[in-house]
Amino acid sequence: MAQTTYPAEAPASATPSAQTKRRLPLARALDESRFFPTILLGPILVFFIVWNVVPLLWLLGVSFYRYKVTAARPPQFVGFQNFLDIWKSTEIWGLLGRTLSFMVLTVGGATILGMVLGFLFWGSGRMPGRRLALTLLFTPMVLPPVAVGTFFRLIYDPIFGIANFFTEKLIGQRFDFLGSKDLAFGATIAVDVWMWTPFMILMTLAALGSVPKAELEAAEIDRLPWLKRIRYIILPNGKFILMLGILLRTIDSFKTTDLPYLMTNGGPGNKTEFVGLSLYRTGFEAFQMGDASSLAIITLLIAIAFASIYLYVLSYRETRAQLQ
Amino acid sequence: MTAHPWRQRLYHLLLWIVALLFFSPVLWIFMAAFKSGGEIVSPTPVFIFRPTMDNIIRVIQEPNFLDYLKMSFVLSIGSVLIAIVVSFLAAYSFSRYRPTGTNFIMFLLLSTRMVPASAVVLPIFLMYTVLGWSKTFHGMILFYAMFSIPFSLWILKGFLDGVSLRYDETALVNGGSRLHTMFRVVLPQVKPGLVAAFIFNILFVWNEFLFNYILGGQGTTMIPVLLATGVKQGGMTDWSFVASISLIYMLPPIIAIFFFQKYLLVGMTFGTVRGEV
């Protein structure tokens, strides 16, 4: 706090020089203004109010109405009825449960695979063509989910998909990955894990990079077994970045909408319909704006909870760094 | 290590194989873009084929394709430029003057990026319908600017906090104006932050689909919408169309992470983890 307070009148204006005289009136006014910090915040506050605060209030309002866009009758005020409906319906618990198991499996899969491969790539410093290899490795996470969802339908296709070519070669059987009730969920997770394992590799590499060299050298000299090195040297130092990675991935997987929309459209049945997609269908396919708004408010609360956890983890590192 | 050059070579070979495995689905689609329609849907996969440019030429000649591609460029670059200017001003104020509520606003903005896209777009859609902003260019570009702000703000504030206050003090004492201090003295110090925020926000807007699908219309449509609607309408999917669009559209992000690899870590973690891989 104290470090950042400037004298209200900037030194420049206190000692007028040839320079200050040539200055534009606007710049002079800014130099003398006590509200300079607030003026800088002007644009972001406009954006924040118009695109966040107003829509949020709108959403809150609509969530108390029974409002179907395509219906002729005007919106009808129903109080907390939409929320009560959501609370009572069994579908919502199925939906949340499905989203949760998707999150756990995809984050878990990407984390385990990413950590193993991250360790593998640890010593890649002198690898020939490293930059190109890493580009290829990291490609999946920067692709448009829409494109990924689309082309995996081709790869998973029961008749001419290459995935079936391999399963037939290996176990002599063909599957309808995205059309079968038992396989669609797993197939969606596999694609998501493929997309996001590179991110966890990246985070693992960053975590390994944050381990002090001296401690690793000491372990090398002491011939400490690898499991102990991981347990006592790598984990305590790299834990924070790994945790951040897992958390970011958890938040992101909660948001998954485009990928299942293009790949399976939530089907078969509702096996791959997660919160984001369900919300989309309630709002923009069934046009039940009231129900969709209540659901949106619930997801918003979940998101705020995630953001708080994220900030807690960040501040945890800061306080720990101060102690050392 | 150097005692066993063959072991090292084997290790590097293994790493290359892993990298190629991760790239292989993408490669398969890129290959499909150069195949004839029959080769794509043949029940036994065709690995060796005579490449043809017909698909790509056909996609480029598609009436809307170039317009949509142009819109992808205009919207992603334009909105991120707006976002970066807005968030640099705010980040400077937050970092240097710490007005009350700094942490709270940073927190609220961050949480807006943690909500599923469909929950974000719903209230905006209701608002835009009433204001008449849906399907307009300014509605789209300003919305994407808002979408890019939280992330740019977090990256830039992180970098600005790392720039010593001595720079500001020296500049002000020597008679520089506040604007001079901000743009000529401090701004150059956070160039890596600007680059990271710029590249990765462009990537996010570039890859975005749902907002554009719901809020956009004639004249503001980007390629992902073309891809999704092209696939969804009517029974048979035109795979050579999908593959060629994917090829053209996915190359820029891949090239971007090749050239900006050292910003990848900052870019993918809201600027909270610094460093290179």
Chai-1 contact restraints between the chains, C-beta under 6 A:
chainA,res_idxA,chainB,res_idxB,connection_type,confidence,min_distance_angstrom,max_distance_angstrom,comment,restraint_id
A,T4,B,R96,contact,1.0,0.0,6.0,A-B,restraint_1
A,T4,B,Y97,contact,1.0,0.0,6.0,A-B,restraint_2
A,T4,B,R98,contact,1.0,0.0,6.0,A-B,restraint_3
A,A10,B,L172,contact,1.0,0.0,6.0,A-B,restraint_4
A,P11,B,L172,contact,1.0,0.0,6.0,A-B,restraint_5
A,P11,B,V173,contact,1.0,0.0,6.0,A-B,restraint_6
A,A12,B,G175,contact,1.0,0.0,6.0,A-B,restraint_7
A,A12,B,S177,contact,1.0,0.0,6.0,A-B,restraint_8
A,S17,B,G175,contact,1.0,0.0,6.0,A-B,restraint_9
A,Q19,B,G175,contact,1.0,0.0,6.0,A-B,restraint_10
A,A27,B,S177,contact,1.0,0.0,6.0,A-B,restraint_11
A,A27,B,L179,contact,1.0,0.0,6.0,A-B,restraint_12
A,L30,B,R178,contact,1.0,0.0,6.0,A-B,restraint_13
A,D31,B,S177,contact,1.0,0.0,6.0,A-B,restraint_14
A,D31,B,R178,contact,1.0,0.0,6.0,A-B,restraint_15
A,P37,B,S93,contact,1.0,0.0,6.0,A-B,restraint_16
A,P37,B,Y97,contact,1.0,0.0,6.0,A-B,restraint_17
A,P37,B,P99,contact,1.0,0.0,6.0,A-B,restraint_18
A,L40,B,L89,contact,1.0,0.0,6.0,A-B,restraint_19
A,L40,B,Y92,contact,1.0,0.0,6.0,A-B,restraint_20
A,L40,B,S93,contact,1.0,0.0,6.0,A-B,restraint_21
A,L41,B,A90,contact,1.0,0.0,6.0,A-B,restraint_22
A,L41,B,S93,contact,1.0,0.0,6.0,A-B,restraint_23
A,P43,B,V86,contact,1.0,0.0,6.0,A-B,restraint_24
A,I44,B,V86,contact,1.0,0.0,6.0,A-B,restraint_25
A,I44,B,A90,contact,1.0,0.0,6.0,A-B,restraint_26
A,F47,B,M146,contact,1.0,0.0,6.0,A-B,restraint_27
A,W51,B,M146,contact,1.0,0.0,6.0,A-B,restraint_28
A,N52,B,T112,contact,1.0,0.0,6.0,A-B,restraint_29
A,P55,B,P123,contact,1.0,0.0,6.0,A-B,restraint_30
A,P55,B,I124,contact,1.0,0.0,6.0,A-B,restraint_31
A,P55,B,M127,contact,1.0,0.0,6.0,A-B,restraint_32
A,W58,B,P123,contact,1.0,0.0,6.0,A-B,restraint_33
A,W58,B,L126,contact,1.0,0.0,6.0,A-B,restraint_34
A,W58,B,M127,contact,1.0,0.0,6.0,A-B,restraint_35
A,L59,B,P123,contact,1.0,0.0,6.0,A-B,restraint_36
A,S124,B,L15,contact,1.0,0.0,6.0,A-B,restraint_37
A,M127,B,H12,contact,1.0,0.0,6.0,A-B,restraint_38
A,M127,B,L15,contact,1.0,0.0,6.0,A-B,restraint_39
A,A133,B,W16,contact,1.0,0.0,6.0,A-B,restraint_40
A,A133,B,A19,contact,1.0,0.0,6.0,A-B,restraint_41
A,T135,B,I257,contact,1.0,0.0,6.0,A-B,restraint_42
A,T135,B,F258,contact,1.0,0.0,6.0,A-B,restraint_43
A,L136,B,A19,contact,1.0,0.0,6.0,A-B,restraint_44
A,L136,B,F23,contact,1.0,0.0,6.0,A-B,restraint_45
A,L137,B,A19,contact,1.0,0.0,6.0,A-B,restraint_46
A,L137,B,F22,contact,1.0,0.0,6.0,A-B,restraint_47
A,F138,B,I257,contact,1.0,0.0,6.0,A-B,restraint_48
A,T139,B,F23,contact,1.0,0.0,6.0,A-B,restraint_49
A,T139,B,V26,contact,1.0,0.0,6.0,A-B,restraint_50
A,T139,B,I254,contact,1.0,0.0,6.0,A-B,restraint_51
A,V142,B,L203,contact,1.0,0.0,6.0,A-B,restraint_52
A,V142,B,P253,contact,1.0,0.0,6.0,A-B,restraint_53
A,V142,B,I257,contact,1.0,0.0,6.0,A-B,restraint_54
A,L143,B,M250,contact,1.0,0.0,6.0,A-B,restraint_55
A,P144,B,N207,contact,1.0,0.0,6.0,A-B,restraint_56
A,P144,B,P224,contact,1.0,0.0,6.0,A-B,restraint_57
A,V146,B,F209,contact,1.0,0.0,6.0,A-B,restraint_58
A,V146,B,P224,contact,1.0,0.0,6.0,A-B,restraint_59
A,V146,B,L227,contact,1.0,0.0,6.0,A-B,restraint_60
A,V146,B,A228,contact,1.0,0.0,6.0,A-B,restraint_61
A,A147,B,S246,contact,1.0,0.0,6.0,A-B,restraint_62
A,T150,B,V231,contact,1.0,0.0,6.0,A-B,restraint_63
A,T150,B,V242,contact,1.0,0.0,6.0,A-B,restraint_64
A,F151,B,I29,contact,1.0,0.0,6.0,A-B,restraint_65
A,F151,B,S246,contact,1.0,0.0,6.0,A-B,restraint_66
A,L154,B,W239,contact,1.0,0.0,6.0,A-B,restraint_67
A,I159,B,P43,contact,1.0,0.0,6.0,A-B,restraint_68
A,F160,B,V41,contact,1.0,0.0,6.0,A-B,restraint_69
A,F160,B,P43,contact,1.0,0.0,6.0,A-B,restraint_70
A,I162,B,P45,contact,1.0,0.0,6.0,A-B,restraint_71
A,F165,B,P45,contact,1.0,0.0,6.0,A-B,restraint_72
A,L202,B,V277,contact,1.0,0.0,6.0,A-B,restraint_73
A,L205,B,V277,contact,1.0,0.0,6.0,A-B,restraint_74
A,A206,B,L265,contact,1.0,0.0,6.0,A-B,restraint_75
A,A206,B,V273,contact,1.0,0.0,6.0,A-B,restraint_76
A,A206,B,G275,contact,1.0,0.0,6.0,A-B,restraint_77
A,I241,B,V273,contact,1.0,0.0,6.0,A-B,restraint_78
A,I251,B,M114,contact,1.0,0.0,6.0,A-B,restraint_79
A,K255,B,P116,contact,1.0,0.0,6.0,A-B,restraint_80
A,T257,B,P116,contact,1.0,0.0,6.0,A-B,restraint_81
A,T257,B,A117,contact,1.0,0.0,6.0,A-B,restraint_82
A,T257,B,S118,contact,1.0,0.0,6.0,A-B,restraint_83
A,D258,B,F209,contact,1.0,0.0,6.0,A-B,restraint_84
A,L262,B,A228,contact,1.0,0.0,6.0,A-B,restraint_85
A,V275,B,P116,contact,1.0,0.0,6.0,A-B,restraint_86
A,G276,B,P116,contact,1.0,0.0,6.0,A-B,restraint_87
A,G276,B,S118,contact,1.0,0.0,6.0,A-B,restraint_88
A,L279,B,S118,contact,1.0,0.0,6.0,A-B,restraint_89
A,L279,B,A119,contact,1.0,0.0,6.0,A-B,restraint_90
A,Y280,B,S118,contact,1.0,0.0,6.0,A-B,restraint_91
A,G283,B,L122,contact,1.0,0.0,6.0,A-B,restraint_92
A,A292,B,L122,contact,1.0,0.0,6.0,A-B,restraint_93
A,A296,B,A119,contact,1.0,0.0,6.0,A-B,restraint_94
A,A296,B,L122,contact,1.0,0.0,6.0,A-B,restraint_95
A,T299,B,P116,contact,1.0,0.0,6.0,A-B,restraint_96
A,T299,B,A119,contact,1.0,0.0,6.0,A-B,restraint_97
A,L300,B,V115,contact,1.0,0.0,6.0,A-B,restraint_98
A,A303,B,S111,contact,1.0,0.0,6.0,A-B,restraint_99
A,A303,B,M114,contact,1.0,0.0,6.0,A-B,restraint_100
A,A303,B,V115,contact,1.0,0.0,6.0,A-B,restraint_101
A,I304,B,S111,contact,1.0,0.0,6.0,A-B,restraint_102
A,F306,B,M114,contact,1.0,0.0,6.0,A-B,restraint_103
A,A307,B,L110,contact,1.0,0.0,6.0,A-B,restraint_104
A,A307,B,S111,contact,1.0,0.0,6.0,A-B,restraint_105
A,A307,B,M114,contact,1.0,0.0,6.0,A-B,restraint_106
